[in-house]
Amino acid sequence: MSLLAVEDVHKHFGGVRALDGAGFAIEQPGIVGLIGPNGAGKTTLFDMIAGRQFPDTGRIALAGQDATALPPHARAALGLQRSFQECRVFPEWTLRENLLFAARPRSFGSALLRAFTRREALPDQAETRADELLRLATLDAYADAPASILSFGQRRMLEIASALMTRPRWLLLDEPAAGINPGLLDALGRFLRAAHEAQGGLFLIVEHNMEFIMGLAGRIIVMHQGAVLEDGTPAAIQASSRVIEAYLG
């Protein structure tokens, strides 16, 4: 049984074929990169795995369960979390409060309460988990400071830490290195490696920074024209003539 399976997925937007038979299977936990030139279909496929879009045809399965038509909240209940290209944190809240909010159960009935208070009952060990993630992200010195004091790159790490609060089985990261100061990229990479080592699961990362993702992921999936062009180790991908012609060259 695959941890994540994408099977012959097609998606058209008018006359544009965003996905044209995309497919791959990931059997084991790990850090996997999803790369490709602009227009290759990465974002569309990413959104389909997260449940923000649905394929015209094809199938997506999470640990053997057909998730093709499941909405985002149902996938979250299975253990899937994601980040977005735009950084989403509460700047006026402390870093710890941001993480504790992410640990709260998501239910429609408590939506208004969550919007107006930070005092909702929390799962056991939530504060311990928050402090652990802040330490892994090297943000523990700012735990009780408002997120507004952080740089963009630090806010990005806070957002990822928030997504990790519930120990997701699948973590989808959308260009986490985008806009981050080069001086923080090493810290981001160390954080992701340490977080994955601590909890396992699948980290699927869409990324345009080739140096960053090649040094982080153990497997790279390359998309081109709506389908998977190549799939292998970073070394194999960098040596592939097809990839060089379509993208890296």
Secondary structure, DSSP 8 states (H G I E B T S, - for coil): --SEEEEEEEEEETTEEEEEEEEEEE-S-EEEEEE-STTSSHHHHHHHHHTSS--SEEEEEETTEE-TT--HHHHHHHTEEE--SS----TTSBHHHHHHHHTS---GGGHHHHHH-S-S---TTHHHHHHHHHHHTT-GGGTTSBGGGS-HHHHHHHHHHHHHTT--SEEEEE-TTTT--HHHHHHHHHHHHHHHHHH-SEEEEE-S-HHHHHHH-SEEEEEETTEEEEEE-HHHHHH-HHHIIIII-
